[in-house]
Amino acid sequence: MKVIVLGSGIIGTASAWFLNKAGHDVSVVDRQPGPAQETSFANGCQISVSHATPWANKTAPLTILKSLGREDAPLLYRFRPEWLQWQWGAHFLRECLPSRTAYNIRQIVAIAEYSRQTLQAVRAETGIDYHCLTRGILHFYTDQREFDNSLASAALMRELGCARDPLAVEEAIRLEPALASIRTQLVGADFTPTDESGDIHRFTSGLAAKAAEQGVQFHFNHTVTRLITQGSGAATRVTGVEVIDAEGRHRTLQADAFVMAMGSFSVAMLKPLGIPLMIYPGKGYSATYPILAPAAAPTISLIDDGYKLVVSRLGDQLRVAGTCEFNGYSRELNPTRCEAITRRTKELFPTACDYDAPTYWAGLRPLTPSNVPYIGKTKIANLYLNTGHGSLGWTMGCGSGKAIADIVSGKIPDVNFRFSGMPARAVQLATSTSDTFTASGDQRT
Ligand SMILES: Cc1cc2nc3c(=O)[nH]c(=O)nc-3n(C[C@H](O)[C@H](O)[C@H](O)COP(=O)(O)OP(=O)(O)OC[C@H]3O[C@@H](n4cnc5c(N)ncnc54)[C@H](O)[C@@H]3O)c2cc1C
């Protein structure tokens, strides 16, 4: 079957890889000159299954209220005259109910765990070098109340099979000596040894190159303007995508099936087809610094709970990422937010990096209110979804690609996840923890 994948971020590229493996004739279309040039370019780089907690939890509304008007707040909601943003906000509030959070966390952990195993298999098969580190993730806390609250999330994660062990301050510093300079600030940490980190852009580019070797066709510099449909009601089918190519020519690319993987931009593309997606862009920042003193830079990937920053070592560079701003689709860099990242990184690792040479970047997380992505079918039989992976697209990317390839091929993916447009499987909800669970202090960036 001829399949067109729309978007070549981690999600589109992983989808194309597995669709090709399943025997389909695959093309990928992207407006950028190469793969992983938008949100999959310079993120926090964590494969973070055991911290895969949704942002929507019972403490989130207060956190958002407190951050209103604070330019350097880690989480900033700027109210706009935009219906989607208000609608999204209302859905987000619903997902903050403890029972919803507990359901969402199980969904996320299921697909994230499946995805980590899939990534490991792809890595073993392809040998792609992406500065992968399998030394775990250390989440450190500087606020006693947040640390105490995090123990409940840690317990829930353990219940779901994730190794997540609380550590005392000295144990945390023994594990990651680069934290010694903030010893007096620390109140505790937890460590998830099976989590990983690695450069999403290097991986996605490597996978796209391997996929091209296997016969996947990439149409870069092609902007999709619309999906063309034929028929009505249940007989509606997508027959092609209209694109503008690098020379400005309008063309139509045809296929038997289409996979939507355009992140935050999936919404506008599917709205004319009567497929409403609840995805809003959550703008995040990263800073990448050259490492000057390797022994002073961390080798374990970190989460700085107080500042909602993640830190990953990528070869001779240090990547620090985080913050979230709900403010439309602009990727413009706000100097106040960039400087806040550098200020904190300098405080954490004063001698590790050249702080005069940061590379700042901003990307749009395709956020659903629940943090659970849309993977599966739509009301149009030959149009599929793989989008809305929010703050965890790298963590869930390879598994989502493998799952959509199964679905397009008429198979049921081997993971207990609620796929869109498909009958629900028995997703277990442990009522014992749903009432007591709090995700406070455990939001991934
Ligand atoms: C600051 C930050 C830190 C993060 N840290 C982590 C982390 O540590 N771990 C983790 O798991 N996740 C993290 N994420 C989330 C992760 O980066 C995203 O979930 C993931 O990159 C989304 O991938 P995607 O393929 O859906 O979107 P994208 O990578 O944005 O891909 C979508 C593609 O669609 C293309 N496109 C859009 N519109 C059109 C059009 N009209 N025509 C043609 N092409 C089009 C774009 O060019 C793009 O290539 C972070 C995100 C941010 C912003």
The ligand as an SDF file (V2000), in Angstrom:
LIG
                    3D

 53 58  0  0  0  0  0  0  0  0999 V2000
   11.7840   22.6140   25.4700 C   0  0  0  0  0  0  0  0  0  0  0  0
   11.3110   21.2120   25.1740 C   0  0  0  0  0  0  0  0  0  0  0  0
   11.8460   20.1530   25.8640 C   0  0  0  0  0  0  0  0  0  0  0  0
   11.4050   18.8460   25.6260 C   0  0  0  0  0  0  0  0  0  0  0  0
   12.0110   17.8130   26.2520 N   0  0  0  0  0  0  0  0  0  0  0  0
   11.6100   16.5440   25.9960 C   0  0  0  0  0  0  0  0  0  0  0  0
   12.2660   15.4550   26.6200 C   0  0  0  0  0  0  0  0  0  0  0  0
   13.2420   15.6130   27.3700 O   0  0  0  0  0  0  0  0  0  0  0  0
   11.7760   14.2050   26.3870 N   0  0  0  0  0  0  0  0  0  0  0  0
   10.7040   13.9940   25.5680 C   0  0  0  0  0  0  0  0  0  0  0  0
   10.2720   12.8560   25.4310 O   0  0  0  0  0  0  0  0  0  0  0  0
   10.1090   15.0070   24.9150 N   0  0  0  0  0  0  0  0  0  0  0  0
   10.5310   16.2750   25.1110 C   0  0  0  0  0  0  0  0  0  0  0  0
    9.9330   17.3180   24.4660 N   0  0  0  0  0  0  0  0  0  0  0  0
    8.7840   17.0430   23.5830 C   0  0  0  0  0  0  0  0  0  0  0  0
    9.2220   16.5530   22.2000 C   0  0  0  0  0  0  0  0  0  0  0  0
   10.2680   17.3470   21.7210 O   0  0  0  0  0  0  0  0  0  0  0  0
    8.0200   16.6130   21.2440 C   0  0  0  0  0  0  0  0  0  0  0  0
    6.9370   15.9090   21.7930 O   0  0  0  0  0  0  0  0  0  0  0  0
    8.3440   15.9770   19.8950 C   0  0  0  0  0  0  0  0  0  0  0  0
    9.4890   16.5680   19.3490 O   0  0  0  0  0  0  0  0  0  0  0  0
    7.1650   16.1510   18.9470 C   0  0  0  0  0  0  0  0  0  0  0  0
    7.5100   15.5100   17.7490 O   0  0  0  0  0  0  0  0  0  0  0  0
    6.5750   15.6030   16.4750 P   0  0  0  0  0  0  0  0  0  0  0  0
    7.2170   14.7840   15.4300 O   0  0  0  0  0  0  0  0  0  0  0  0
    5.1670   15.3570   16.8500 O   0  0  0  0  0  0  0  0  0  0  0  0
    6.6050   17.1580   16.0850 O   0  0  0  0  0  0  0  0  0  0  0  0
    7.6970   17.9540   15.2340 P   0  0  0  0  0  0  0  0  0  0  0  0
    9.0520   17.5220   15.5640 O   0  0  0  0  0  0  0  0  0  0  0  0
    7.3870   19.4020   15.3750 O   0  0  0  0  0  0  0  0  0  0  0  0
    7.3870   17.4750   13.7570 O   0  0  0  0  0  0  0  0  0  0  0  0
    6.2780   17.9720   13.0230 C   0  0  0  0  0  0  0  0  0  0  0  0
    6.7550   18.1870   11.6100 C   0  0  0  0  0  0  0  0  0  0  0  0
    5.6550   18.6360   10.8170 O   0  0  0  0  0  0  0  0  0  0  0  0
    6.1450   19.5620    9.8750 C   0  0  0  0  0  0  0  0  0  0  0  0
    5.0570   20.4160    9.4310 N   0  0  0  0  0  0  0  0  0  0  0  0
    4.2340   21.1730   10.1810 C   0  0  0  0  0  0  0  0  0  0  0  0
    3.3510   21.8200    9.3680 N   0  0  0  0  0  0  0  0  0  0  0  0
    3.6260   21.4430    8.1040 C   0  0  0  0  0  0  0  0  0  0  0  0
    3.0640   21.7500    6.8270 C   0  0  0  0  0  0  0  0  0  0  0  0
    2.0200   22.5850    6.6790 N   0  0  0  0  0  0  0  0  0  0  0  0
    3.6020   21.1770    5.7240 N   0  0  0  0  0  0  0  0  0  0  0  0
    4.6500   20.3150    5.8350 C   0  0  0  0  0  0  0  0  0  0  0  0
    5.2250   20.0000    7.0060 N   0  0  0  0  0  0  0  0  0  0  0  0
    4.7160   20.5430    8.1320 C   0  0  0  0  0  0  0  0  0  0  0  0
    7.2120   20.3320   10.6510 C   0  0  0  0  0  0  0  0  0  0  0  0
    8.1430   20.9340    9.7650 O   0  0  0  0  0  0  0  0  0  0  0  0
    7.8250   19.2690   11.5250 C   0  0  0  0  0  0  0  0  0  0  0  0
    9.0060   18.7240   10.9720 O   0  0  0  0  0  0  0  0  0  0  0  0
   10.3640   18.6270   24.6700 C   0  0  0  0  0  0  0  0  0  0  0  0
    9.8450   19.6960   23.9590 C   0  0  0  0  0  0  0  0  0  0  0  0
   10.3040   20.9800   24.1950 C   0  0  0  0  0  0  0  0  0  0  0  0
    9.7580   22.1180   23.3820 C   0  0  0  0  0  0  0  0  0  0  0  0
  1  2  1  0
  2  3  1  0
  2 52  2  0
  3  4  2  0
  4  5  1  0
  4 50  1  0
  5  6  2  0
  6  7  1  0
  6 13  1  0
  7  8  2  0
  7  9  1  0
  9 10  1  0
 10 11  2  0
 10 12  1  0
 12 13  2  0
 13 14  1  0
 14 15  1  0
 14 50  1  0
 15 16  1  0
 16 17  1  0
 16 18  1  0
 18 19  1  0
 18 20  1  0
 20 21  1  0
 20 22  1  0
 22 23  1  0
 23 24  1  0
 24 25  2  0
 24 26  1  0
 24 27  1  0
 27 28  1  0
 28 29  2  0
 28 30  1  0
 28 31  1  0
 31 32  1  0
 32 33  1  0
 33 34  1  0
 33 48  1  0
 34 35  1  0
 35 36  1  0
 35 46  1  0
 36 37  1  0
 36 45  1  0
 37 38  2  0
 38 39  1  0
 39 40  1  0
 39 45  2  0
 40 41  1  0
 40 42  2  0
 42 43  1  0
 43 44  2  0
 44 45  1  0
 46 47  1  0
 46 48  1  0
 48 49  1  0
 50 51  2  0
 51 52  1  0
 52 53  1  0
M  END
$$$$
